[in-house]
Amino acid sequence: MATVSHASTVYTGPHSQKANWPAQYADYVAKAEFNRIGWAASALAVQGCILSPALLLTMAYFGGGDWQFLVSMLGFLVVLVPVLAALPVRFIFRMFTLSALAHLIIILINVLQGLAG
């Protein structure tokens, strides 16, 4: 006769099954490399069709300096250069995040300055 045994799972804590966020990000970026063209097109579309026009509209409505326009154009170039240079997706993600953060901060500055004064 065969003995019947039950497999038991050993609980080793909440961090045993999930990797830390840098490892998850690295895994996500490695998988995203397959769809590099889609990620590049999406980054350029969001940058050129949403972030830059929103920044220019807040500059026109609330008043903005020349430095804001310069940062906006440099931010767009920071996203465009890795795409045209065919760099890996990890560079596109990093540059897009940097540019989006700069755009959103300047938009927030314009809106808060316009509402305050």
Secondary structure, DSSP 8 states (H G I E B T S, - for coil): -------------TTTTS--HHHHHHHHHHHHGGGHHHHHHHHHHHIIIIIHHHHHHHHHHH---HHHHHHHHHHHHHHHHHHHTT--HHHHHHHHHHHHHHHHHHHHHHHHHHHH-
